[in-house]
């Protein structure tokens, strides 16, 4: 007390230091006394550790000093008044409702959170588990503006946790030495460190838990002062505890990824859905990290996972889902083929004409994607099956075609592909008697580079050539005569490329396919190209096989949704626009798309045909009909009057499956009031899929897995929830009432259900498959297919690229050299 009695003679800085030391000693004693004030006593027979005995001794010593508490309270009051005085003289003069600020006489700064009492820990607070205490302290930190992490722990002699420390994340020191070394280390092989500043500053704010046995854990010590500023309310949305990705975030990203929407755009979309970035509860970096975690989870088990997923689907569908896979000698996946029940059913109905073409850059292994495509009863593309192949060569194409042949119930009537030699050889090997048609577009697209730009730009020549090549109604003799005439007139008899085309004319000229049923549906691979483009829009070249298949399923789901929509449209009978009764029959039988096609033929018969001659012999009527749309070409048509069986020499019905305008004109002359049923093919009628459901695909959809049923019910709940929001969104009172109901439901569900749910990895749940410990099927090797590396470009492609040159032309030298008139080198 000497210094206190004679304080005018003492330096004031020394006095402040002395008073600060006294205040720290008082605070430490107060914490220790309150920490053990209500600790339970142990009997002589209790089995306690050495640490617990020491703590009990400390407890008894502190308990004997409780008589001095009044003196300590007076000193604490004096210290508090001194601390308040320091607050008034500090730089933080403005009032802050979130924390209190104190600067010690020695210059140290302290920030103490101001949090609501129910969320603030206190000494002797009990918790059932460490996780419960951690979550409580985490919520306290979230409201106060600091991060929390679990820290060291102490164990007794039985290796049970006796003490657990939960600290502010700013505790400890940064690894400054390794950071400096990483900056001066010139070794290129050393691991690069991210340029981030450490936040560790030896903050001593913490919560110490003591194990009290079966009763749980008690708060032994609670230090609330921090030696660093706390986050403001604006910055708290970036705290880790406020940026946890929930299942709704992950499922949203999963759904967005299925339609090729990346993490950045997913984050922006979720911001619009939730109203602000603060409401999202995560950052764009968290979204991107989740995508990284998905790929890391799949990793080397990609091929294993996709095969396991297919086996599950096959089992659930009672073998209606068909798949095959192929491996090389090292166990790497080289081929994968699949066809589900709906695809196989669609092929049984619409599988008369088939087109397939390979596409690239759809997955991280550069495997070739081969969809098998046809035409449905709405004149739209329909995918029957698909395959992933290591290379587009004969062995792999042959394997895929054989797998397709095993999966389906019949062979197609006609197959159309491009001029790939491997595909041609594979089709000849597997389907020897199936006509193979080459794509006319691919052939005609090469015309300009093979005959020269001068002749290719001659409109008269190209018009004559196309009128011969594309004519569906020509006979073989008419085509050959027309081709010979064009070649002679333009002296192209010796052109090697045209001679080669003529030698394979039976593979691509329509006149040679007039007798093949439904061969006119596909003259080019445009439907296959369109299908490839459709799938490529939903795929990414960095996709794993599991991600690729999920995106494929999303694309197929969209395709089948449009088919269902077209089926619904076709249920309504359209109003005919002519007084002909036969058009009313057309409206009742066919789908909406085919009604339009057939109506065009009926109206063409009404407006653009003329009967030149007609005779009846033995119940058969012979007609000669002139077609104004085909340069007044005359077609012979016969009608058997007893059953209106009609035949036209244009063979339009054989190519497309519905009657031509010449036939409708003849039927009109025979007073037919409906389309003869022998010319109504089931593939074009309404509801044909349900009538031909030989695999029970409709029932298989109902017998889906439990997870799929749950996902469907969750989707219905989302729909109901958003419907309720639409009803109350304009009334604040109703919004508050609904919000209260939702909060009550949330608390009820979290208390009763969340704690009992088994731990399931969210990635495994969404992909519907769990990785096994061992890898059975190795991931595919990176393939090199067509389009890899540099290649020779045709003159046409070079010219087209030159047209896309957007550089400015210099007005002085007239060159596109990256300069203008001011910087032209000719001026220097």
Secondary structure by P-SEA (a helix, b strand, c coil): cccccccccccaaaaaaaaaaaaaaaaaaaaaaaaccbbbbbcccccccaaaaaaaaaaaaaaaaccaaaaaaaaaaaaaaaaaaaaaacccccccccbbbbbcccbbbbbbbbcccccccccccccccaaaaaaaaaaaaaaacbbbbbcbbbbcccccccbbbbbcccccccaaaaaaaaaacccccccccccccccccccccbbbbbbcccccccccccccccccccccccccccccccccccaaaaaaaaaaaaacccaaaaaaaaaaaacccccccccaaaaaaaaaaaaaaaccaaaaaaaaaaaaaaaaacccccbbbbbcccccccccccccaaaaaaaaacccbbbbbbbccccccccbbbbbbbbccccbbbbccccccccccaaaaaaaaaaaaaaccccccbbbbcccaaaaaaaaaccccbbbbccaaaaaaaccccccccccccaaaaaaaaaaaacccccaaaaaaaaaaaaaaacccccaaaaaaaaaccccccccccccccccccccaaaaaaaaaaaaaaccccccaaaaaaaaaaaaaaaaaaaaaaaaaacbbbbbccccaaaaaaaacccaaaaaaaaaaaaaaaccccccbbbbcccbbbbbbbbccccbbbbbbbbcccccccccccccccccccccaaaaaaaaaacccccccccccccccccccccccccaaaaaaaaccaaaaaaaaaaaaaaaaaaaaaaccccaaaaaaaaaaaaaaaaaaaaccccccccccaaaaaaccccccccccccccccccccccbbbbcaaaaaaaaaacccccccccccccccccccccccc
